[in-house]
Amino acid sequence: MSIEKIAIVGGGIVGTACAYYLAREGKQVTLFEETVIAHGASGRNPGFVWLHTRNPGFGREVSLAGRELYDTLKDELPLDFEFRASGGIIFYTTEEQGEIVREFVSTVQADGYPMEHIDGAEVRRMVQPIRQDVLGASYCPADACINTPLLVRSFAEGARQAGADIREGVAVHSIIQEGDRVVGVETAEGRFEADAVVLGAGAWARKLADTVGIQLGVGGERLQVAATVPVPEIKVEPLVYGPLVTKQYRLFRDLPSWNADHFTEPYEDEANIEVLELMSQRKNGEILMGCAMDYPDEIDLRPTVEGLARSLQSIVQDFPGLRGVAVDRVWAGVLPFTSDTAPIIDEPIPGLFLGSGHVYGNAAGPMTGKLITSLVLGREPEIDLEEVRFDRALEMPGSGVAVRW
Ligand SMILES: Cc1cc2nc3c(=O)[nH]c(=O)nc-3n(C[C@H](O)[C@H](O)[C@H](O)COP(=O)(O)OP(=O)(O)OC[C@H]3O[C@@H](n4cnc5c(N)ncnc54)[C@H](O)[C@@H]3O)c2cc1C
C-alpha cells in the first residue's frame, strides 16, 4: 500500500527530522506535539554531536553519517542552529587516568576511527577556565557542537515550508489499530486518520506504544544542567567531558587497563547519583554545564537540590575559572534509552514506524529522519537496520537501575 498521509508524534529532534524529510518527499505530514517544539530532551541538551565514544556497529555508522549530514543541514535548513566543528575532549588529571585514556585513544585509532591524544598545554589553550594541572585528553576532531533547540525548530520550520502541518499543544492519547494495521491516532482534538504513524515521542514513547500492545524497551534517565550568563570573554572551544564520564562508556570499561576507582568521586557513591561531567559553550558565550544522572519512577523534568549540587561539584573542582561566573538558568531533561544503547527504528505493525530510544539523538536523530523516510517509501535504508530492530533482545528498564552506554 502506498503511504501518503502520515501522523508524527513528538516534536523533538526525531519527530521534526522525520517531518522534514517526509514532507520534502511530497508526503502529507501532520506532526502532533503535546506542548511546544523542543519541549523534551532535544530542547534541553547541551549540543554534543558526540562521536568520541560510540560503540562499533550501528552506533558508529549512524554517527559518522549523521556528522556528515550536518555539513549539508547547516546550509540547507532555514534557521541557523550554531553548528560548530568544535572537536571534543575527555580530559584527565592523574597519571592513572592518563594511562587508561591513552589506551582508549590507541584502541580507537587502531579501528581507523578519528582520535588523537593531546597534552595538558593544548587542553588549557582550548579550554580557558580549566584547572592548571590538567595533564592531557583524548581529542576527537569529528565531534561537533550545535544549539539543539534551534536545530529542532529549524527542522520544524523546514518541514512547514515543505507543506507539513505542525500542531503544537495537541497531545496524542493513543495509536489506533484496525485489523493488522495502524490507521491513525486519537488526539486531544479528536481522531486523526492516517496511512501511517511515526512514534518519535522520546521518553514518553513507551506509554503510547502500550496502546497498541507493543512493549517498548525504552526508559527515561534524568540529566540536570546549569547555564551561565553569556561570557564570550571565556573561551571553551571543544565539547568537554571530564574523567568521571568514562565509566558510562563501554569503550572504556572494556579496556584491559580499566579501573573504575580512578574515575569515581566519593560523592557519587554517597548520593547514588553518577555525574556525566560536561561543558559546552553556545554562540552567545553562555556555558552549559552538567550533568547528574538519575532515574525517577515517573518522567520528571524538575531539577533537584541534590542533582544540581552534584552536577556542579565536579565543575567547581575542575574549572576554577568559572567559580565567580553567574548562573542564569538550571533545568532537567529526560533522556530516552534502551538497554543496549542503540535506538529502535522499525515497523513492528504495518503502518507504525518507531523512532524511539535515542540516547545520542544529536548524532543519530537527523539520520533517523532519513531512515524512517526510506522505510515509509519502501526504499533500501541508508544504513542496515538489523541492530535497531524492535524484536531484538532488550531488557525492560527497571526504575532506578543505572544504564551504561
Ligand atoms: C540534559 C540532557 C543532555 C543530553 N545531552 C545530549 C548530547 O549532548 N548529545 C546527544 O546526542 N544527546 C544528548 N541527550 C539525549 C538527547 O537529548 C536525546 O537523544 C534526544 O533529544 C531524543 O530525541 P527525541 O526526539 O526522541 O525525544 P524528545 O526530544 O524528548 O522529544 C519527544 C517529544 O514528544 C513530545 N510528546 C511526548 N508525549 C507526547 C504525546 N502523547 N503527544 C504528543 N507529543 C508528545 C514531548 O513533549 C517531546 O517534545 C541529552 C539528554 C538530556 C535530557
Ligand as a Chemical Component Dictionary entry (heavy atoms), coordinates in Angstrom:
data_LIG
# 
_chem_comp.id                   LIG 
_chem_comp.type                 NON-POLYMER 
_chem_comp.pdbx_formal_charge   0 
_chem_comp.three_letter_code    LIG 
# 
loop_
_chem_comp_atom.comp_id 
_chem_comp_atom.atom_id 
_chem_comp_atom.alt_atom_id 
_chem_comp_atom.type_symbol 
_chem_comp_atom.charge 
_chem_comp_atom.model_Cartn_x 
_chem_comp_atom.model_Cartn_y 
_chem_comp_atom.model_Cartn_z 
_chem_comp_atom.pdbx_ordinal 
LIG C1  C1  C 0 20.129 17.007 29.775 1  
LIG C2  C2  C 0 20.352 16.128 28.600 2  
LIG C3  C3  C 0 21.569 16.150 27.949 3  
LIG C4  C4  C 0 21.762 15.397 26.809 4  
LIG N1  N1  N 0 22.906 15.561 26.102 5  
LIG C5  C5  C 0 22.984 15.075 24.858 6  
LIG C6  C6  C 0 24.025 15.478 23.984 7  
LIG O1  O1  O 0 24.811 16.358 24.324 8  
LIG N2  N2  N 0 24.098 14.862 22.770 9  
LIG C7  C7  C 0 23.185 13.949 22.355 10 
LIG O2  O2  O 0 23.300 13.436 21.249 11 
LIG N3  N3  N 0 22.163 13.580 23.139 12 
LIG C8  C8  C 0 22.035 14.153 24.365 13 
LIG N4  N4  N 0 20.961 13.839 25.150 14 
LIG C9  C9  C 0 19.972 12.911 24.611 15 
LIG C10 C10 C 0 19.135 13.583 23.513 16 
LIG O3  O3  O 0 18.623 14.793 24.002 17 
LIG C11 C11 C 0 18.066 12.605 23.047 18 
LIG O4  O4  O 0 18.714 11.509 22.454 19 
LIG C12 C12 C 0 17.124 13.207 22.005 20 
LIG O5  O5  O 0 16.778 14.523 22.321 21 
LIG C13 C13 C 0 15.860 12.364 21.863 22 
LIG O6  O6  O 0 15.049 12.988 20.914 23 
LIG P1  P1  P 0 13.541 12.558 20.706 24 
LIG O7  O7  O 0 13.035 13.375 19.599 25 
LIG O8  O8  O 0 13.474 11.088 20.612 26 
LIG O9  O9  O 0 12.814 12.928 22.081 27 
LIG P2  P2  P 0 12.432 14.334 22.737 28 
LIG O10 O10 O 0 13.345 15.408 22.345 29 
LIG O11 O11 O 0 12.245 14.075 24.188 30 
LIG O12 O12 O 0 11.039 14.681 22.075 31 
LIG C14 C14 C 0 9.853  13.996 22.394 32 
LIG C15 C15 C 0 8.698  14.967 22.243 33 
LIG O13 O13 O 0 7.488  14.235 22.289 34 
LIG C16 C16 C 0 6.535  15.031 22.933 35 
LIG N5  N5  N 0 5.467  14.162 23.417 36 
LIG C17 C17 C 0 5.530  13.275 24.425 37 
LIG N6  N6  N 0 4.363  12.637 24.571 38 
LIG C18 C18 C 0 3.542  13.123 23.625 39 
LIG C19 C19 C 0 2.184  12.866 23.281 40 
LIG N7  N7  N 0 1.460  11.966 23.943 41 
LIG N8  N8  N 0 1.632  13.561 22.251 42 
LIG C20 C20 C 0 2.367  14.481 21.566 43 
LIG N9  N9  N 0 3.650  14.772 21.878 44 
LIG C21 C21 C 0 4.231  14.097 22.886 45 
LIG C22 C22 C 0 7.320  15.704 24.053 46 
LIG O14 O14 O 0 6.671  16.865 24.537 47 
LIG C23 C23 C 0 8.627  15.999 23.355 48 
LIG O15 O15 O 0 8.663  17.303 22.808 49 
LIG C24 C24 C 0 20.742 14.535 26.331 50 
LIG C25 C25 C 0 19.530 14.468 27.016 51 
LIG C26 C26 C 0 19.321 15.252 28.132 52 
LIG C27 C27 C 0 17.999 15.197 28.841 53 
# 
loop_
_chem_comp_bond.comp_id 
_chem_comp_bond.atom_id_1 
_chem_comp_bond.atom_id_2 
_chem_comp_bond.value_order 
_chem_comp_bond.pdbx_ordinal 
LIG C1  C2  SING 1  
LIG C2  C3  SING 2  
LIG C2  C26 DOUB 3  
LIG C3  C4  DOUB 4  
LIG C4  N1  SING 5  
LIG C4  C24 SING 6  
LIG N1  C5  DOUB 7  
LIG C5  C6  SING 8  
LIG C5  C8  SING 9  
LIG C6  O1  DOUB 10 
LIG C6  N2  SING 11 
LIG N2  C7  SING 12 
LIG C7  O2  DOUB 13 
LIG C7  N3  SING 14 
LIG N3  C8  DOUB 15 
LIG C8  N4  SING 16 
LIG N4  C9  SING 17 
LIG N4  C24 SING 18 
LIG C9  C10 SING 19 
LIG C10 O3  SING 20 
LIG C10 C11 SING 21 
LIG C11 O4  SING 22 
LIG C11 C12 SING 23 
LIG C12 O5  SING 24 
LIG C12 C13 SING 25 
LIG C13 O6  SING 26 
LIG O6  P1  SING 27 
LIG P1  O7  DOUB 28 
LIG P1  O8  SING 29 
LIG P1  O9  SING 30 
LIG O9  P2  SING 31 
LIG P2  O10 DOUB 32 
LIG P2  O11 SING 33 
LIG P2  O12 SING 34 
LIG O12 C14 SING 35 
LIG C14 C15 SING 36 
LIG C15 O13 SING 37 
LIG C15 C23 SING 38 
LIG O13 C16 SING 39 
LIG C16 N5  SING 40 
LIG C16 C22 SING 41 
LIG N5  C17 SING 42 
LIG N5  C21 SING 43 
LIG C17 N6  DOUB 44 
LIG N6  C18 SING 45 
LIG C18 C19 SING 46 
LIG C18 C21 DOUB 47 
LIG C19 N7  SING 48 
LIG C19 N8  DOUB 49 
LIG N8  C20 SING 50 
LIG C20 N9  DOUB 51 
LIG N9  C21 SING 52 
LIG C22 O14 SING 53 
LIG C22 C23 SING 54 
LIG C23 O15 SING 55 
LIG C24 C25 DOUB 56 
LIG C25 C26 SING 57 
LIG C26 C27 SING 58 
# 
